[in-house]
C-alpha cells in the first residue's frame, strides 16, 4: 500500500472526534464511509459536520461548495458495506479497551489484506489492541487532538508489531490532509502529548492546593508566558535557547519541591466526588454557569481557526 493507492477511507464512529476526522478526509477529496452503531448517532454526526462546514465557510477557507464535500460522505450502520473495499480505516469509538478490541476483531473480517488500520485512541496501548489481529503489522495509532478539525497535531504511535511502512504511510497521509503528523519511536502510556499535559496539570493542581496561586492566576501565568513561547518554540528547544546550564541550576533546587503525586490529586478527587466536573456540570475549579463556557469555546475556536488559516496560507505559498 502507498498513499497514492489510498482512495477510500472508512471512519468508525460519528461522535465528537469521528465526525471531524471524517470531514477532514472529505475536505481533501477522499470518499469516506462513516460507520456507527445507530442511525441516531450518524444523524448527529452529520449535523455536526454541517455545522463545521458553516464555520469553515464563514472563515472563507473552503475551495468548493459544501454539497460536493458532503456528497463524498456515505453514512451506514453496516460493517460489510463500510469496509469491503476500502484502503484505510480509522476508528474513534469510546476509550474502552474491550470495545476497541471488539470493533477491530470485527473489522478484520471485512477488509482486504492491504488495508491499513488506525485507532484514534488518546492513550490506550496499540500493542494490546493489535494483539487480537491476524495482521498486527498494519495497525497503528493516529491520535488527533480535540477539536480535530482545528488542531494540527496527530501523534503516530506504533505498537510492538507495527511495521515501519505502516507508520510512514500514516504520517504521509495525515500530512496530506493538512495535519502535522509526529511519529513516536515506540509507545508509552499516554503517548507524549498527554504525558506532558498531565505533568503540567499535576503541578498546577499542587500549586492551587497549597494556596500559592488561584486557578485563574495559574492559567494566566501559563497563557502569558509558557503558552506563548511554546507555541513558537517547544520546551526542549526553549531550554537550548535559554542555556542548559541555567536550566540545570534551576532544576537542581526546584525538582525536589515539585509534586511527586502518583495517585489522583486530592483537590481533583474532592471536586469529582462533589460532581463538580467543570463545564459539563457548570462548576469545577471555575464557575461555568450562564454562558461562560460557550463564550470561551467560541473564542478558542475563533483563535484556532485563525491559526489554521495562517497554516493553510503558509502551505499554499510553499507550493508556489
N, C-alpha and C positions, 0 to 999 in steps of 0.2 A: 504493500500500500504506500502511495505517495500522496502529497497534498493535492496534486493535480488530478488524482483519481477520485478525490472526495467531492461528491456532487450532492448527496442526500444525507441529511442529519436526522437522527431521532432524538428528541428531548423528552426524557421521562420525568414527569412532574410539572404541573402548571401553576405552582404556587409562587411565593414571593421571589425566589431565585429562578425557578424554572421558566416562568413566563418571560422574564427579562433575557435569559440566555437564548431562548428560542427566538426572540425578537432580534437579538444581535446577529444570529446566523442569517435570518431572513433579510435583514438590512444589507448584508454583504452579498446577497443573491442566491443563497442556498435554498433548496427545497427542504422544508422542515416538517417532520411529523411530530406532533405534540401528543404524548401519551399520558393519560391519567386514569384513575380508577372509576371516575364517575363523570357524567355529563355536567353535573353541577360544578365540579372542580374545573373542567375545561371551559365552561362558560365564564367563570370568574377570571380565569387566566386570560381569556380573550378580551374581557372588559379592561383588564389591567394593561394589556398590550395596546389597546386603542387609546387609553389614557397616556401611555408613554409616547405613542406616536404624536398625539396632540402637543405634548411638551416639546418633542423634537421639532415639530412643525413651527411652534411659536419661537423657537430658537434659531430657525432658518438653517438647520443642518441637514435636512433631508434632500436628496438629489433626485427623487422620483415620487410620484403620487402614492398616498397611503394604500390605495387599493391594490397596487402592484405588489407591495410588500406583504399585505395581508393575504393575497392570493397564493403566496408561497408557503403559507402555513396550513397544515392539514391536521385537524383535531380528531382524536379517536380514543376509544377505550379498549380496542382490540390489539393485543400484542402482535399477532401474526401480521395484521395489516400495517402496523407501525414499524416492524423490524425485518421483514422478509427480504428486502432488497435495499439496505442502507449501508453507508460506508463508515459512519461514525455515530456512536451512541453516547450521549451524556445524560447522567441521572442526577436529579435534585429532589429525592424523596426525603422523608424525615430522618433526622440524625439518630438512627437506631440501627445497631449492627445487624440484628436479626431481620429487620425489614429490608435492609440493603442486600443482605445475602439472599433473601428470598426472591427479590426482584432480579438480581443478576443471575441466579440459577435459572430463572425462567427465561430471561433474555437470551442466554446462550443456546437455548433450544431453537431459536428462530433465525439468528444472524448467520452470515456466512463466515467461513474461517478467516477471511481477511479483514473483517470489520473490527475497528478499534473501539475499545470500551473505556469510558471515563466516568468517574464519580466526582460530584461537586461537594464532597464532604468537607467540613471545616476542621476536621481533626481525627476522624476515625482511621484506623490502620488499613492502608491499601493491601498490606501483606495478608491480613486476616480476611479481608473481603475476597481477594483473588484466590484464596485457598480452596474455595468451592468451585472454581472454574477449571475446565479441562484445558484451556489455553490461557493461563495466567500471564504469559509474557505480553499479551496485547491489552493489558488492563493498567490504568494509571489514574492518579488524582489530578483533576483540573479544578482547583479551588478558586472560584470567583469570590470577590468581596462585595458586600451589600452596600448600596444598591448596584446590582451587577450591570445595569445599563449605563451607569455613570462612572463607576470606579474602574480604573485601568488595570489593576493588578490581577493576575491569575498565577497562583502557585502551582507548579507542575511537580508532583511528588510520586516517585516510583515506589512500587512495592519490592519485596526481595526478589521476585521473579519477573519483574517488568523489564522488557528489552530496551536497550538504548534507542533503537529505532522508533519504538512507540513514544518514548519521551521526546525525541527530536521532531517527529511529525506533529505531536500535540503542541509543542512550543511554536512551531511554524504556523499551525492552523490558528492558534489563539492570537498570534501577532497579526495574522492575515485579516482577522475580523476586527482589528483595531485595539486589541488589548496589549498589555505589557506583560508577557509571559516570563516567569522566572523559574528555571528548573532547580530543584534541590538535588544534592548529591545522593541523599538517602532519606528515608522517612524518619520523623521524630514525632513524639506525642504533641499534637497541636501544631505541627509543621514549624514555620518560622514566625509568620506574622502574629499568630495568636500567642506564641510564647513571649514575644516582645511585649505585646499588648497586656498580657496578664502580669508580666514582671512590673510594668509601669503601674498598673492598677493596684497591685499588691502594696506598693509603697505609697500610692495616693491614698488608699483606704487607711493605711497605717498613720499617715500624716494627719488625716481628719480625726481618727480615733484618739490620737494623742493630744488633740487640741492645738496643734501647731498652726493650722490654717483651715479655713472653711472650705466646703466643696467648691464654692464659686471662686475662691482665691486660687485653689489648686488648678482649676480649669483655666483661669485667666493666665496663670504663670506658664502653663504648657502652651496655650494658644498664642501668646505674645512673645514666646522665646523659642523653646524647642520645636513646637509645631511649625513655626515659620521657617526655622533653619533647616529642619529635617525634610521639609517639602522640597528644598532646593539641593541640599547636600545631606546624605544619610548620616546616621550617628557614627559609623565607623570612619567614614571619610572626614567627618567633623573633628573626630579625635586626632586624626593625622594633621589636619589643618591647625588645630589648636596647640599641638605639641604633645606627643605621647608621654614626655617626661612630666608635663603638668598633670595629665590625667592619671599617671601612675601615682603621683604625690597625693592627689585628691582621693583616689581610691584607697590609699593606704590608711586613711583615717575615717572615710565615710562608709566603706563596705561593712565594717563591724557594727555600724549603727543602723543599717538598713533592716527592714523587716525580713525575717527569715521564716515567716509563717508557712508551714507546709500543709495546713488544713484550711478550711474556709475562714476568711476574715470574720472575726466576731461581730463587727458592726454590720457586715453584709448579711451574716446569719440572722441577726436580730431583725433587720428590715424585711427579709424574706418571710420570717416567721410571722411578722405583722401584716403580711400581704401588701407591703409597700414595695412594689416591683418596678417602680419607675413609671414611664409613660402609660403602660398598659393598664395600670390601676389608678393613675392620677397622682401618685406620690412615690418618691424614692428618696434619694439624697436631696432632690429638689421638688418643689410643688409644680405638678404638671396639670393642675386643674385649669378650667376655662380653655383658652385656645393657645396656651403657651407652647405645647408640644408641636402642634400643627404649624405654628409660625416658625419655629426653629427648623423643622424638617423642610419647609418651603425655602427658607433662607439657605440651608445646607445644600439642597438640591440645585438651587439657583447658582451658587458658587461652584458646585461640581460641574454643572452644565457649562459655565463659563470656561473652566479649565479644560473640559472636553473639547469645546470649540477651538481653543488655542492649540490643543494637541493635534486635532484634525487639520488645522491650518498649517501647522509645522510639518506634518507628514506629507501634505499635498505639495508644499514648497520643495521638500526634499526629493520629490519625484519629477520635478521640472528639469 
